[in-house]
Amino acid sequence: MKHTPKTIYLKKQAGEKIVSLSLYDFPTARIADQAGVDLIMVGDSVGMVLLGHPSTLAMTVEQMLYHTAAVSKAVKRALVVADMPAHSYDDPATALRNARRFLKESGADAVKLEGGSKVRDQIKELVAAGIPVMGHAGMLPQGIGDGKYRVYGKESAEAKEIFEDAKLLDQLGVFSIVLECIPAKLAAEITRAVRCPTIGIGAGPSTDGQVLVLQDLLGIRSGVSPRFVRRYAKLEEAIQKAVGRFCRDVRKKKFPSKKESFA
Ligand code: KIV
């Protein structure tokens, strides 16, 4: 059965954890979907992870549509959430126009926006138009550009702001909220205070779900190792070994063999 924003929302009441990955292409989406992931975010982190940008800010609506369409084609069961890139929701009318494009042109089931009170009117507009929205509070990568990534909400004024933003998002009718890089205690308080599920990344164990960037989980980004990443594989090493063997075989004229050639 294909997940909907409602089935994801109801998981909190059922006490079931939500499993989510951020990924960006057809083959990995197919594999993750078959492996049982509930929700796939097509994150604008694609700009950093796959395209080599220093931040997420360079991503455009067209690029996010391209990646989301590839993911949507592969997915049969998971909910697909498209990240709206920076400046694609600067005002309510722009937000609505672009969110509609994500649903219509890329096959996304929902969209994600960063921020709380600053995007209140945009979220109101989308929810009123029947567009399922995921919120994002705590560290907001679009707001810091290539500035320093850090834990947000360690001191009380910032923690209060994040808490209030999460409460507001819940009241506005988002179906879930990503909590990024905040202390575990704050994430637990927010999770208790809101009706919708929270999905944490660097937010400790008490959120209703967890999300990681697939390349981090697979050990493909050796240069990046935030404390919250758990590596379930060492694919960078495996890929290097495989490519190294290919190099050797070609240079020693051991590839291709007769069997790998046409008569
Ligand atoms: O861009 C992204 O991948 C994200 C998730 C990690 C939450 O925003």
Boltz pocket constraint, residues with backbone or C-beta under 6 A from the ligand:
constraints:
  - pocket:
      binder: B
      contacts: [[A, 22], [A, 41], [A, 42], [A, 43], [A, 44], [A, 45], [A, 46], [A, 83], [A, 178], [A, 180], [A, 201], [A, 211], [A, 212], [A, 213]]
      max_distance: 6.0
